[in-house]
Amino acid sequence: MYTANPILKLGLPKGSLEQTTINLFAKSGWKIRQHHRNYFPEINDPELTARLCRVQEIPGYIEDGILDVGLTGKDWLLEQGSDVVVVSDLVYSKTSNRPARWVLAVAGDSPYQRPEDLAGKRIATELLGVTKKYFEDAGIPVNVFYSWGATEAKVVEGLADAIVEVTETGTTIKAHGLRVIAEVLLTNTVLIANKAAWEDPKKRQKIEQLNLLLQGALKAEALVGLKMNVPTGKLDNVLDKLPSLNSPTVASLRDGKWVAVEIVVDEGVVRDLIPELKEAGAEGIIEYALNKVI
């Protein structure tokens, strides 16, 4: 919602990262309400106003002070060369919590096996500056031109000999019959701030609050909590099975023959861990989701 004197003007990425970012903010404690065909969503914090912007544009808006803080990609920050403060890496993308890759890809049946094989050839990409620098640093003369979307199709249509395109899983690249021959850039979301805003104590405090809670929400996505009751005589057996984030919490119950144990663990181990805990003597095992881990 709008306020007459917000502390921060926040830039949120519109497009592929939009819904994932809004979900992340919700877990962090900020509810963002979008309006149809409106680039000014409401946010339940009177100290913030929010704008939806193309991720490519956010670094420039931050540098110029039009926005105080925002989320963009490390790739577009490098592409724009904007003079901003990089507050932190927020490693998430549209479908996963892994970095994305800009890759050099060619037709699956082409003779090209290495970047050097593309000397004198045409390369299509949206990431023009970074791609040019990649080939210049490698000493490979190529013709890099800007692709206005549908980049993967450029090779198929005979408009380019290779492309540099972003991918999370490689599925789209393979679906177009292309083959990756090199990685150009590893990228992830970053939280960036305007330099003047970062030097303002009140704004900086708010930016650091955003960063702390966003990082906590991201960390929590890979973790779950477990609670269980354990007979005191079997406690050591159960504790031996626990790969906890920190030392597990052990609390006495009214019945002195039992204790309650609580831990935070990686979600990926739970399906194997719970049967082991049950066999070791734990009972009443409860698994619960986490919003933030700070």
C-alpha positions, 0 to 999 in steps of 0.5 A: 500500500502507498504511504506519503513517506516510504523509507524505500522504493523497491524494485521487483522483477517482472516476468519469469522471476515474478511469482517466485519472488512474490512467494519468497517475500511472503515467506519473509513476512511481506505480502505483495498484492498485485493488480491486473495490468498494474506495475505498482503492487501493494505491499503490507509495509508502510515503509516500502513502495514497490514497482514491477520492472523488467529485470534488465532495467532494474540495475539502471533504475537503482544506479540513477536513484529512481529505485533504492533497492531491488532484485535483479540477475547477476547477468544483467548487472554485468551486462549493464555495468551499473554502479550499485551496491551488491548487498547479497546473493539470493540464489533462486530462479524460476524453478529451483534454488540453483544458479542459472547458466548462460551457455554456448549452444550449437545445432546437435548435428553441427561440427562445432565442438569447442568455442574456437570452432566458431571463429568467423561465425554468427552468434545470437544472444540477448546478453550482448556485452557479456558474450562479446567480452567472453569471445574477446577474452578467448581471442576468438573473432565472431559476429555477435548480434542481438536476439529479440527473443526466440533465441533457441530458434535462431540456429534451427532457422539458419539465422545463427551458427550458435547462441548464448542463452540462459538455462536452468535445466537445459530442457529447452536447449535440448528440445530445440535440438541444440547441444551445449559446448561451453558455459559462458556465465553462472548467474543468480538473483542479487539484491542491489542498492543505490549507493546514496540509499546504502549510505543513509542510516535509516534506509540501510537499516531497512535494506539490511532487514530485507536481506536478513529475512529474504536470506532466512526464507531461502535457507528455510526452503531446504530445511524442515523441523522434526519433533519426537518423543523418545524414551530416556533409555533410547535417547543416545541411539536416537541422537546418533541418527540426527544430522541436525543444523545445530545440537538438537533440543532435548527437553524433559517431559512430565513423565520422567521416562521420556524426553522431547527432541526437536531438530532442524534437518535437510529436507532431502534426508527426511524420508530415510531418516524417519524410519531410522529414528522410529527403529531407534526408539523415537515415537510421535514423530512430527515433521513441519515446514519452516518459513525462515531460518535466521 
